[in-house]
Amino acid sequence: MNPTPTSLSTWTLIMDAGPLVKLILLLLLGASVLTWAILYQKSKTIKASREDDEKFIDYFWTSKSLDEISNNRDAFEHSTVAKVFAAAYRELRKMPVPEITNLERSLNRAQMVQMDSLEKHVDWLATIASAAPFIGLFGTVWGIMNSFQGIGATGSANLAVVAPGISEALIATAVGLAAAIPASIGYNSLLSKIKRCSLDMETFSQEFLNMVQRNLSNAAKVQRHGNESEQNA
């Protein structure tokens, strides 16, 4: 009498898997959902930030005064550069005479805050990318161990006995890779976009400091010239 064929469909193998393998598959599924949620949210946030950064920088260099820029900053709510400017502007308002060292510290601090916001949750992608394959491999090893135990218990090593257990075990590795690959690609992609945002903030900060230094230098020259004129008079 021929043995009843065993179904090797993916869903059947998952449903027939042991409790630990099912737990691992659920964990990997949760990691995959978290990966796509982070990718969607961070990609949306960074895209909006980049678009507002470009608009704000254009607006900054065409505006007539810092007060005007500060009053209209809310129009660029997603711009990291605008938030860096806001921090520098507040620092300028606090000082009767602008001090470049204090202003530079304020700009650096604002950049760090914005970078921390942009990088929030991104490290989860690196964790999933590195851990998911090993979690899947653990499920595979556990499944293969159970398969060999079944072989030992039945005393049979034919394909009909071995194939279901091996297939069930390999699903965990496949799911682990399915979770890790998007996480790894997404992590590198987001880091590249965040670096561009960082470069925009750094470039703006340097140009803003140069502008303030030029204004201070021009003011000093005017004052010195005025003093010389008074002495000559």
ABEGO torsion letter per residue (X at the ends): XBBBBBBABAAAAAAABBAAAAAAAAAAAAAAAAAAAAAAAAAAAAAAAAAAAAAAAAAAAABABAAAAAAAAAABAABAAAAAAAAAAAAAAABABBBAAAAAAAAAAAAAAAAAAAABGAAAAAAAAAAAAAAAAAAAAAAAAAAAAAAAAAGBABAAAAAAAAAAAAAAAAAAAAAAAAAAAAAAAAAAAAAAAAAAAAAAAAAAAAAAAAAAAAAAAAAAAAAAAAAAX
